[in-house]
Amino acid sequence: MLTDCKGSLLAWTGPFQNEGGYFPKMNILARLALLFVVVPLLELALLIRVGQIVGFWPTIGLVIFTGMAGAWLARLEGLRTLFKLRDDLAHGRLPGQAIMDGVAVLLGGALLLTPGIVTDILGFSLLLPQTRRSIQRRVREGLKAGVRDGSIHMTVMGEVVRTKSDNTRAEAHFAEVERYREAVYRDENDQERSS
């Protein structure tokens, strides 16, 4: 392991070194240990330190405030994402970005409801649109790299995935769906009038 003068990790030179030399690849058990053991211990240590600096009651107030502000912001961003999803669907567009925003808002809200400083920072960064986009870009690039190198496999079930050359068939399909909706709406109105 190679560190700088302050003890920060610069490069991993242990027996589990990966090609880049910076951090070892973690298996699922190591990731779960990091998530459920290391992160809560870090959060607890930070809350104790903040409590020592500003006092017990201000620290409790900070935890309650971030939880309430997070719930409010998650509701606001969740509604905005829902409206964007509905708009995309209404105009026949795939709601890919809206779905990614919805997952980010859900995760950000859950992180803000979890007491702690690190989870609050990450939660707020997932709820604010500017920082959420940069995080989503990094996740998307990581997923693309995983698909390219074969560490992520995709299985598609159901209908065939359409390409740009299939646009005319897709447009015909949407037109047929619209005609069906109009016919159902017309039948419902006729039934209401006859009752």
C-alpha positions in Angstrom: 0.0 0.0 0.0 1.3 3.4 -1.0 0.3 6.5 1.0 1.2 10.2 0.9 2.7 12.2 3.8 -0.8 12.5 5.5 -1.5 8.8 5.3 -4.0 9.0 2.5 -4.2 6.0 0.2 -2.5 6.7 -3.2 -2.2 3.3 -4.6 -2.9 -0.3 -3.6 0.1 -2.5 -3.9 -1.2 -5.5 -1.9 -1.8 -9.0 -3.1 -5.3 -8.1 -4.5 -4.1 -5.2 -6.7 -6.1 -4.7 -9.9 -4.9 -3.5 -13.3 -5.2 0.2 -12.4 -3.2 -0.3 -9.2 -5.5 2.1 -7.2 -8.1 0.1 -5.4 -8.8 -3.6 -5.2 -11.9 -5.0 -6.8 -14.4 -5.9 -4.1 -16.7 -8.9 -4.2 -20.3 -8.6 -3.0 -19.5 -9.7 0.6 -16.9 -6.9 0.9 -19.4 -4.4 -0.5 -22.1 -5.4 2.0 -19.6 -5.2 4.8 -18.7 -1.7 3.7 -22.3 -0.7 3.4 -23.6 -2.2 6.7 -20.5 -2.1 9.0 -18.0 0.6 7.9 -20.5 3.3 6.8 -22.6 3.2 10.1 -19.4 3.2 12.2 -18.1 6.3 10.2 -21.5 8.0 10.6 -21.5 7.3 14.4 -18.0 8.6 14.8 -18.9 11.8 12.8 -22.0 12.3 14.9 -20.1 11.9 18.1 -17.5 14.4 16.9 -20.1 16.9 15.8 -21.8 16.4 19.2 -18.5 17.2 21.0 -18.0 20.4 18.9 -21.5 21.9 18.8 -23.3 20.0 21.7 -25.8 17.3 22.1 -29.1 19.1 21.3 -27.8 21.0 18.3 -26.6 17.7 16.9 -30.0 16.1 17.5 -31.7 19.1 15.9 -29.4 18.8 12.9 -30.4 15.1 12.4 -34.1 16.0 12.7 -33.8 19.0 10.4 -32.0 17.0 7.7 -34.6 14.3 7.9 -37.5 16.7 7.6 -35.8 18.8 4.8 -34.9 15.6 3.0 -38.5 14.3 3.2 -39.8 17.7 1.8 -37.2 17.8 -0.9 -37.7 14.2 -1.9 -41.5 14.8 -2.2 -40.9 17.9 -4.3 -38.4 16.2 -6.6 -40.4 13.0 -6.7 -43.5 14.9 -7.9 -41.4 16.8 -10.5 -40.0 13.4 -11.7 -43.5 11.9 -11.8 -44.8 14.8 -14.0 -41.8 14.4 -16.3 -42.5 10.6 -16.6 -46.1 11.3 -17.4 -45.2 13.9 -20.0 -42.7 11.6 -21.7 -45.2 8.8 -21.8 -48.0 11.1 -23.1 -45.7 12.2 -26.0 -44.6 8.7 -26.9 -41.0 9.1 -25.6 -39.1 6.5 -23.6 -38.9 7.9 -20.0 -35.3 6.8 -19.4 -34.1 9.9 -17.7 -37.3 10.2 -15.7 -36.9 6.7 -14.4 -33.2 7.3 -13.5 -34.3 10.5 -11.7 -37.0 8.6 -9.9 -34.5 6.0 -8.6 -32.1 8.7 -7.6 -34.8 10.6 -5.7 -36.0 7.5 -3.9 -32.4 6.6 -2.9 -31.6 10.2 -1.9 -34.8 10.4 0.2 -33.9 7.1 2.0 -30.4 8.3 2.6 -31.7 11.5 4.1 -34.0 9.7 6.5 -31.0 7.7 7.7 -29.3 9.6 10.6 -25.8 10.6 9.7 -23.6 13.2 8.0 -22.1 11.2 5.1 -25.5 9.8 4.1 -27.1 13.2 4.4 -24.5 14.7 2.0 -25.0 11.8 -0.5 -28.8 12.0 -0.1 -28.9 15.8 -0.8 -26.6 15.3 -3.8 -29.0 12.7 -5.2 -32.0 15.0 -4.7 -30.5 18.2 -6.2 -30.9 18.1 -10.0 -27.4 19.5 -10.8 -25.4 17.0 -8.7 -27.8 14.2 -9.5 -27.0 14.5 -13.2 -23.3 14.2 -12.6 -23.7 11.2 -10.4 -26.0 9.6 -13.0 -23.5 10.3 -15.7 -20.8 8.5 -13.6 -23.1 5.5 -12.9 -24.1 5.3 -16.6 -20.4 5.3 -17.7 -19.6 2.6 -15.1 -22.5 0.5 -16.3 -21.4 0.9 -20.0 -17.9 -0.1 -19.1 -19.2 -3.1 -17.2 -21.3 -4.2 -20.2 -18.3 -3.7 -22.5 -15.9 -5.8 -20.4 -18.5 -8.5 -19.7 -18.9 -8.1 -16.0 -22.5 -7.0 -16.4 -24.8 -9.1 -18.5 -28.2 -8.0 -19.9 -31.1 -10.2 -20.6 -34.1 -8.8 -22.4 -37.4 -10.7 -21.9 -40.7 -10.0 -23.7 -41.0 -7.8 -26.8 -38.1 -7.3 -29.2 -36.0 -4.3 -28.5 -36.5 -1.9 -31.4 -33.9 0.1 -33.3 -34.1 3.3 -35.2 -34.9 1.4 -38.4 -38.1 0.2 -36.7 -39.5 3.7 -36.3 -42.2 3.3 -38.8 -43.5 0.1 -37.1 -43.3 1.9 -33.7 -45.2 4.9 -35.0 -47.9 2.5 -36.5 -48.1 0.8 -33.1 -48.6 4.1 -31.3 -51.3 5.2 -33.8 -53.1 1.8 -33.3 -53.0 2.3 -29.5 -54.4 5.8 -29.8 -57.2 4.6 -32.1 -58.0 1.9 -29.5 -58.1 4.4 -26.6 -60.4 6.7 -28.6 -62.7 3.7 -29.3 -62.8 2.7 -25.6 -63.4 6.3 -24.6 -66.2 6.6 -27.2 -67.8 3.4 -26.0 -67.7 4.6 -22.4 -69.3 7.9 -23.3 -72.0 6.0 -25.3 -72.8 3.8 -22.3 -73.0 6.8 -20.0 -75.4 8.6 -22.3 -77.7 5.5 -22.6 -77.8 5.0 -18.8 
